[in-house]
Amino acid sequence: MRSGVGRALLEHALQTACALGYRFMDFESDPNAEGFYRKMGAVRIGERPTPISGQSERVLPKMRFELKESQ
């Protein structure tokens, strides 16, 4: 964490998806990683309930990157 590896991997994935002609990248995020993805430009488009033991109200954020040709 905080070493730039996650950013580099994400940027590579976004560039690859864009080169393949995709316009969006949708995914579910760990709740603790949502801030990272928002900082990288993703927007929250929904959520999915994922209760676990001790966290009956837990949800996974559904996120989206809009891909641009310059990525």
C-alpha positions as CSV (number, residue, x, y, z in Angstrom):
1,M,0.0,0.0,0.0
2,R,1.1,3.5,-0.8
3,S,3.9,2.3,-3.1
4,G,2.3,3.0,-6.4
5,V,1.9,-0.6,-7.5
6,G,-1.9,-0.5,-7.3
7,R,-2.1,2.7,-9.3
8,A,0.3,1.2,-12.0
9,L,-1.7,-2.0,-12.2
10,L,-5.0,-0.2,-12.5
11,E,-3.7,2.2,-15.1
12,H,-2.5,-0.7,-17.1
13,A,-5.8,-2.5,-16.9
14,L,-7.7,0.7,-17.9
15,Q,-5.3,1.3,-20.9
16,T,-5.7,-2.3,-22.0
17,A,-9.5,-2.2,-21.8
18,C,-9.6,1.0,-23.7
19,A,-7.3,-0.4,-26.4
20,L,-9.6,-3.4,-26.8
21,G,-12.5,-1.0,-27.5
22,Y,-14.3,-1.0,-24.1
23,R,-16.1,2.2,-23.1
24,F,-16.7,1.4,-19.4
25,M,-15.1,-0.8,-16.8
26,D,-17.6,-1.9,-14.1
27,F,-16.6,-3.8,-11.0
28,E,-17.4,-4.4,-7.4
29,S,-15.0,-3.0,-4.8
30,D,-14.1,-4.0,-1.4
31,P,-15.7,-1.3,0.8
32,N,-12.3,-0.3,2.2
33,A,-10.9,0.3,-1.4
34,E,-13.7,2.5,-2.6
35,G,-11.8,5.7,-1.7
36,F,-8.8,4.6,-3.8
37,Y,-11.0,3.9,-6.9
38,R,-12.8,7.2,-6.4
39,K,-9.5,9.0,-6.2
40,M,-8.5,7.3,-9.5
41,G,-11.7,8.5,-11.2
42,A,-14.3,5.8,-10.7
43,V,-17.9,6.6,-9.7
44,R,-20.2,4.6,-7.6
45,I,-23.1,3.3,-9.7
46,G,-24.8,1.1,-7.0
47,E,-24.2,-1.5,-4.4
48,R,-24.7,-5.2,-3.7
49,P,-25.6,-6.5,-0.2
50,T,-22.9,-8.9,1.0
51,P,-23.6,-9.7,4.7
52,I,-20.9,-11.5,6.6
53,S,-20.7,-12.8,10.1
54,G,-20.9,-9.8,12.4
55,Q,-21.7,-7.3,9.6
56,S,-25.3,-8.0,8.5
57,E,-25.5,-4.6,6.7
58,R,-22.3,-4.9,4.7
59,V,-22.5,-3.9,1.0
60,L,-20.0,-4.0,-1.9
61,P,-19.9,-0.8,-3.9
62,K,-20.5,-1.2,-7.6
63,M,-18.0,1.1,-9.4
64,R,-17.5,2.3,-12.9
65,F,-14.6,3.9,-14.9
66,E,-15.5,5.6,-18.1
67,L,-12.8,4.9,-20.5
68,K,-11.3,7.5,-22.8
69,E,-9.2,7.0,-25.9
70,S,-6.2,8.8,-24.2
71,Q,-5.9,6.2,-21.5
